[in-house]
Amino acid sequence: MEQQEASEDAVMTRIGQAVMLLHGGDREEARNRFGLLWAELGADGDALHRCTLAHYMADTQDDPGDELAWDLRALTAAEGLSDER
């Protein structure tokens, strides 16, 4: 269980690093990192990770329709959250 928790913390760390890039003004690099991480997580990835990542990925989009699509992914992932996670 500890190894899984450490792995999950590593994912949140990577999300946080991309968020720092985003807030620092490097939207393109943040978008690239979020995209790679999204592909790694996959559809069955941890719901909290997918929700968090999709929420921030929405903020990197230039097109409002793309931003909405990512926000909807975040909401869909949030529906998969439980009390434990």
C-alpha distances in whole Angstrom, upper triangle without the diagonal:
4,5,5,6,9,10,11,12,14,16,17,18,20,21,22,24,26,27,29,31,32,33,35,37,35,35,35,32,30,31,30,27,26,27,25,22,23,24,20,19,21,22,18,16,15,17,17,17,20,22,22,23,26,27,28,29,31,33,33,36,39,40,40,39,36,35,35,34,30,31,31,28,26,27,26,23,23,24,21,19,18,18,14,14
4,5,5,6,9,10,10,12,14,15,16,18,20,21,22,25,25,27,29,30,31,32,35,33,33,34,31,29,30,29,26,25,27,25,22,23,24,21,19,22,23,20,18,16,19,18,17,21,22,22,23,26,27,27,28,31,32,33,35,39,40,40,40,37,35,36,34,31,31,32,28,26,28,28,24,24,26,22,20,20,19,15,15
4,5,5,6,9,10,11,13,14,15,17,19,20,21,23,24,26,27,29,30,31,34,32,32,32,29,27,28,27,23,23,24,22,19,21,21,18,17,20,21,19,16,15,18,18,17,20,22,21,21,25,26,26,27,30,31,31,34,37,39,39,38,35,34,35,33,30,30,31,27,26,28,27,23,24,26,22,21,21,21,17,16
4,5,5,6,9,10,11,13,14,15,17,18,20,21,23,24,26,27,29,30,32,30,30,30,27,25,26,25,22,21,22,20,17,18,19,15,14,17,18,15,13,11,15,14,13,16,19,18,19,22,23,23,24,27,29,29,31,35,36,36,35,32,31,31,30,26,27,27,24,22,24,23,20,20,22,19,17,17,18,14,13
4,5,5,6,9,10,11,12,14,15,16,18,20,21,22,25,26,27,28,30,29,29,29,27,24,25,25,21,20,22,21,17,19,20,17,15,18,19,17,14,11,14,13,12,16,17,17,18,21,22,22,23,26,27,28,30,34,35,35,35,32,30,31,29,26,26,27,24,22,23,23,19,19,21,18,16,16,16,13,12
4,5,5,6,9,10,10,12,14,15,16,19,20,21,23,24,25,27,29,27,27,28,25,23,24,24,20,20,22,20,16,19,20,16,15,19,21,19,15,13,16,15,14,17,19,17,18,21,22,22,23,26,27,27,30,34,35,35,35,32,30,31,30,27,27,28,25,23,25,25,21,22,24,21,19,20,20,16,15
4,5,5,7,9,10,11,13,14,15,17,19,20,22,23,25,26,28,26,26,26,23,21,22,21,17,17,19,16,13,15,16,13,12,15,17,15,12,11,14,13,12,15,17,16,16,19,21,20,21,24,25,25,28,31,33,33,33,29,28,29,27,24,25,26,23,21,23,23,19,20,22,20,18,19,20,17,15
4,5,5,6,9,10,11,12,14,16,17,19,20,21,23,24,26,25,24,24,22,19,20,20,17,15,17,16,12,14,15,13,11,14,16,14,10,8,11,10,8,12,14,13,13,16,18,17,19,22,23,23,25,29,30,30,30,27,25,26,25,21,22,23,20,18,20,20,16,17,19,16,15,16,17,14,11
4,5,5,6,9,10,10,12,14,15,16,19,20,21,22,24,23,23,24,21,19,20,20,16,16,18,17,14,16,18,15,13,17,19,17,14,11,14,11,10,13,15,13,13,17,18,17,19,22,22,23,26,29,31,31,31,28,26,27,26,22,23,24,21,19,21,22,18,18,21,19,17,18,18,15,13
4,5,5,6,9,10,10,13,14,15,17,18,20,21,23,21,21,22,19,17,18,18,14,14,16,14,11,14,16,13,12,16,18,17,14,13,15,13,11,14,16,14,13,17,18,17,18,21,22,22,24,28,30,30,30,27,26,27,26,22,23,25,22,20,23,23,19,20,23,21,19,21,21,19,16
4,5,5,6,9,10,11,12,14,16,17,18,20,22,20,19,20,17,14,16,15,12,11,13,12,8,10,12,10,9,13,15,14,11,10,12,10,7,10,12,11,10,13,15,14,15,18,19,19,21,25,26,27,27,23,22,24,22,18,19,21,18,16,19,19,16,17,20,18,17,19,20,17,14
4,5,5,6,9,10,10,12,14,15,16,18,20,19,18,19,17,14,16,16,13,11,14,14,10,12,15,13,12,15,17,16,13,11,12,9,7,10,11,9,9,13,13,12,14,17,17,18,21,24,26,26,26,23,21,23,22,18,18,20,17,15,18,19,15,16,19,17,16,18,18,16,13
4,5,5,6,9,10,10,13,14,15,16,19,17,18,19,16,13,16,16,12,12,15,14,11,14,16,15,14,18,20,19,16,14,16,13,11,14,15,12,11,15,15,14,15,18,18,18,21,25,27,27,28,25,23,25,24,20,21,23,20,18,21,22,19,19,23,21,19,21,22,20,17
4,5,5,6,9,10,11,12,14,15,17,15,15,16,13,10,12,12,8,9,12,11,8,11,13,12,12,16,18,18,15,14,16,14,10,13,14,11,10,13,14,12,13,17,16,16,19,22,24,25,26,22,21,23,22,18,19,22,19,17,21,21,18,19,23,21,20,23,24,22,18
4,5,5,6,9,10,10,12,14,16,14,13,14,12,9,11,12,8,7,11,11,8,10,13,12,12,15,17,17,14,13,14,11,8,10,11,8,6,10,11,9,10,13,13,13,16,20,22,22,23,19,17,20,19,15,16,18,16,14,17,18,15,16,20,19,18,21,22,20,17
4,5,5,6,9,10,10,12,14,14,14,15,13,10,13,14,11,10,14,14,12,14,17,16,15,18,20,21,17,16,16,13,11,13,13,10,9,13,12,10,12,15,14,14,17,21,23,23,24,21,19,21,21,17,18,20,19,16,19,21,18,18,22,21,20,22,23,21,18
4,5,5,6,9,10,11,13,11,12,14,11,8,12,12,9,10,13,13,12,14,17,16,16,20,22,22,19,18,19,16,14,15,16,13,11,15,15,12,13,16,15,14,18,20,23,24,25,22,20,23,23,19,20,23,21,19,22,23,21,21,25,24,23,25,26,25,21
4,5,5,6,9,10,11,9,9,10,8,5,8,9,6,7,10,11,10,12,15,15,15,18,20,21,18,18,18,16,13,14,15,11,9,12,12,9,9,13,12,10,14,17,20,20,22,18,17,20,19,16,17,20,18,16,20,21,19,20,24,23,22,25,27,25,22
4,5,5,6,8,10,10,9,12,10,7,9,12,10,9,13,14,12,14,17,17,17,20,21,22,19,18,18,15,13,14,14,10,9,11,10,7,9,11,10,10,13,16,19,19,21,18,16,18,19,15,16,19,17,15,19,21,19,19,23,23,21,24,25,25,21
4,5,5,6,9,9,10,12,11,8,12,13,11,12,15,16,15,17,20,20,20,23,25,26,22,21,21,19,16,18,17,14,13,15,14,11,12,15,12,12,16,18,21,22,24,21,19,22,22,19,19,23,21,19,22,24,22,22,26,26,25,27,28,27,24
4,6,5,6,5,7,9,7,6,9,11,10,11,14,15,14,16,19,19,20,23,25,26,23,23,23,20,18,18,19,15,13,15,15,11,12,14,12,10,14,16,19,21,23,20,18,21,21,18,19,23,21,20,23,25,23,24,28,28,27,29,30,30,26
4,5,5,5,5,8,8,5,8,11,10,10,13,15,15,16,19,20,20,22,24,25,23,22,22,19,17,17,17,14,12,13,12,9,9,11,8,7,11,13,16,17,19,17,14,18,19,15,16,20,19,17,21,23,21,22,26,26,25,28,29,29,25
4,5,7,8,11,11,9,12,14,14,14,17,19,18,19,22,23,23,25,26,28,25,24,23,21,19,19,18,15,14,16,14,10,12,13,10,10,14,15,18,19,21,19,16,19,21,18,18,22,21,19,22,25,23,23,27,27,26,29,30,30,26
4,6,8,11,11,10,13,15,14,15,18,19,19,21,24,24,25,27,29,30,27,27,26,24,21,22,22,18,17,19,17,13,15,16,13,12,15,17,20,21,24,21,19,22,24,21,21,25,24,22,25,28,26,26,30,31,29,32,33,32,29
4,6,9,9,9,11,14,14,15,17,19,19,21,23,24,25,27,29,31,28,28,27,25,22,22,22,19,17,18,17,13,14,15,11,10,13,13,17,18,21,19,17,21,22,19,20,24,23,22,25,27,26,27,30,31,30,33,34,34,31
4,6,6,6,9,10,11,12,14,16,17,18,20,21,22,24,26,29,26,26,26,24,21,21,21,18,16,17,17,13,13,14,12,9,12,13,17,19,21,18,17,20,21,18,20,23,22,22,25,27,25,26,30,30,30,33,34,34,30
4,6,5,6,9,10,10,12,14,15,16,18,20,21,22,24,26,24,24,24,22,19,19,19,16,14,14,14,10,9,11,8,5,8,10,13,15,17,14,13,17,17,15,17,20,19,18,22,24,23,24,27,28,28,31,33,32,28
4,5,5,6,9,10,10,12,14,15,17,19,20,21,23,26,24,25,24,23,20,19,20,18,15,15,16,13,11,12,11,7,9,10,13,16,17,14,14,18,18,16,18,21,20,20,23,24,24,25,28,29,29,32,34,34,30
4,5,5,6,9,10,11,12,14,15,17,18,20,23,25,22,23,23,22,19,19,20,17,14,15,16,13,11,14,13,9,12,14,17,19,20,17,16,20,20,17,19,22,20,20,24,25,23,25,28,28,28,31,33,32,28
4,5,5,6,8,10,11,12,14,15,16,18,20,22,20,20,20,19,16,15,16,14,11,12,13,9,8,11,10,7,10,13,16,17,19,15,14,18,17,14,16,19,18,17,20,22,20,22,25,25,25,28,30,29,25
4,6,5,6,9,10,10,12,14,15,16,18,21,19,20,19,18,15,14,15,14,10,10,12,9,6,9,9,6,8,11,13,15,16,12,12,15,14,12,14,17,15,15,19,20,19,21,24,24,24,27,30,29,25
4,6,5,6,9,10,11,13,14,16,18,21,18,20,20,20,16,15,17,16,12,13,15,12,9,12,13,10,11,13,16,18,18,15,15,18,17,14,17,19,17,18,21,22,20,23,25,25,25,29,31,30,26
4,5,5,6,8,10,11,12,14,17,19,16,17,18,17,14,14,15,14,10,12,14,11,9,13,13,11,13,16,18,20,20,17,16,19,18,15,17,20,17,17,21,21,19,21,24,23,23,27,28,27,24
4,6,5,6,9,10,10,12,14,16,14,15,15,14,11,10,12,10,7,8,10,8,6,10,11,9,11,15,16,18,18,14,13,16,15,11,14,16,13,13,17,17,15,17,20,20,20,23,26,25,21
4,5,5,6,9,10,11,13,16,14,16,16,16,13,11,13,13,9,9,12,11,8,11,13,11,11,15,16,17,17,13,14,16,14,11,14,16,13,14,18,17,16,19,21,20,21,25,27,26,23
4,5,5,6,9,10,13,15,13,15,17,17,13,12,15,14,11,12,15,14,11,15,16,14,15,18,20,21,21,17,17,20,17,15,18,19,16,16,20,20,18,20,23,22,22,25,28,26,23
4,5,5,6,9,12,13,10,12,13,13,10,9,12,11,8,10,13,12,11,14,16,14,16,19,21,22,21,18,17,19,17,14,16,18,14,14,18,17,15,17,20,19,19,22,24,23,19
4,5,5,6,9,11,9,11,12,12,9,7,10,11,7,8,12,11,9,12,15,14,15,18,19,20,19,15,15,16,14,11,14,15,11,12,15,14,12,15,17,16,17,20,23,22,18
4,6,5,9,11,10,13,14,15,12,10,14,14,11,12,15,15,13,15,18,16,17,20,21,22,20,17,18,19,16,14,17,17,14,15,18,17,15,18,20,18,20,23,26,24,21
4,6,9,10,8,11,13,14,11,10,14,14,12,13,17,16,15,18,20,19,20,23,24,25,24,20,20,22,19,16,19,19,16,16,19,18,15,18,20,18,19,22,24,22,19
4,7,7,5,7,10,11,8,7,11,12,10,11,15,15,14,17,19,18,20,23,24,24,23,20,19,20,18,15,17,17,13,13,16,15,12,15,17,14,15,18,21,19,16
4,5,5,9,10,13,10,9,12,14,12,12,16,16,15,17,20,19,20,23,23,24,22,19,19,19,16,14,17,16,12,13,16,14,12,15,16,14,16,19,22,20,17
4,6,9,9,12,11,8,11,14,13,12,15,17,16,17,20,20,20,24,23,23,21,18,19,18,15,14,15,14,10,12,14,11,9,13,13,11,14,17,20,19,16
4,7,8,11,11,9,12,15,14,14,17,19,18,20,23,23,23,27,27,26,24,22,22,21,18,17,18,16,13,14,15,12,10,13,13,10,12,15,18,17,14
4,6,9,7,7,10,12,11,12,15,16,16,18,21,21,22,26,26,26,24,21,21,21,18,16,17,16,13,13,15,13,9,12,13,10,11,14,17,15,12
4,6,5,6,9,10,11,12,14,16,16,18,21,21,23,26,27,26,25,22,21,21,19,16,17,16,13,12,14,12,9,10,12,9,9,11,13,12,9
4,5,5,6,8,10,10,12,14,15,16,19,20,21,25,25,24,23,20,19,18,17,14,14,13,10,9,10,9,5,6,8,6,6,9,12,11,8
4,5,5,6,8,10,11,12,14,16,17,19,21,24,25,24,23,21,19,19,17,14,14,14,12,9,11,11,7,7,10,8,7,9,11,11,7
4,5,5,6,8,10,11,12,14,16,17,19,22,23,23,22,19,18,18,17,13,14,15,12,9,12,12,9,10,13,11,10,13,15,14,10
4,6,5,6,8,10,10,12,14,15,17,20,21,20,19,16,15,15,13,10,11,11,8,7,10,9,6,8,11,10,10,14,16,16,12
4,6,5,6,9,10,11,13,15,16,20,20,19,18,16,14,14,12,9,9,9,7,4,7,8,5,6,9,9,9,13,15,15,11
4,6,5,6,9,10,11,13,15,19,20,19,19,16,14,15,14,11,10,12,10,7,10,11,9,9,12,12,11,15,16,16,12
4,5,5,6,9,10,11,13,17,18,17,17,14,13,14,13,9,10,12,9,8,11,12,10,11,15,14,14,17,19,19,15
4,5,5,6,9,10,11,15,15,14,14,11,9,10,9,5,6,8,6,5,9,10,8,10,13,14,14,18,20,20,17
4,6,5,7,10,11,14,15,14,14,12,9,10,10,7,6,9,8,5,8,11,10,10,14,15,14,18,20,20,17
4,5,5,7,9,13,14,14,15,12,10,12,12,8,9,12,11,9,12,14,13,14,17,18,17,21,22,22,19
4,5,5,7,11,12,12,13,10,8,10,10,6,8,11,10,9,13,14,13,15,18,18,19,22,24,24,21
4,5,6,9,10,9,10,7,4,7,8,5,6,9,9,9,12,14,14,15,17,19,19,23,25,26,22
4,6,8,10,10,12,10,7,10,11,9,9,13,13,12,14,17,17,17,20,22,22,25,27,27,24
4,7,9,10,12,9,8,11,12,10,11,14,14,14,17,19,18,19,23,23,24,27,29,29,26
4,6,7,9,6,5,9,10,9,11,13,14,14,17,18,19,20,23,24,25,28,31,31,27
4,7,9,8,7,11,12,12,13,16,17,17,20,21,22,23,26,27,28,32,34,35,31
4,5,5,6,9,10,11,12,14,16,17,19,20,21,23,25,27,28,32,34,35,31
4,5,5,6,9,10,10,12,14,15,16,18,20,21,23,25,26,30,32,33,30
4,5,5,6,9,10,11,12,14,15,16,18,20,21,23,25,29,31,32,29
4,5,5,6,9,10,11,13,14,15,17,18,20,22,23,27,30,31,27
4,5,5,6,9,10,11,13,14,15,17,19,21,22,25,28,29,25
4,5,5,6,9,10,10,12,14,15,17,19,20,24,26,28,24
4,5,5,6,9,10,11,12,14,16,17,19,23,26,27,23
4,5,5,6,9,10,11,12,14,16,17,21,24,24,21
4,5,5,6,9,10,11,13,15,16,19,22,23,20
4,5,5,6,9,10,11,13,15,18,21,22,19
4,5,5,6,9,10,11,13,17,20,21,17
4,5,5,6,9,10,11,15,17,18,15
4,5,5,6,9,10,14,16,18,15
4,5,5,7,10,13,16,17,15
4,5,5,7,11,14,15,12
4,5,5,9,12,13,10
4,6,8,11,13,11
4,7,10,11,9
4,7,8,6
4,5,5
4,5
4
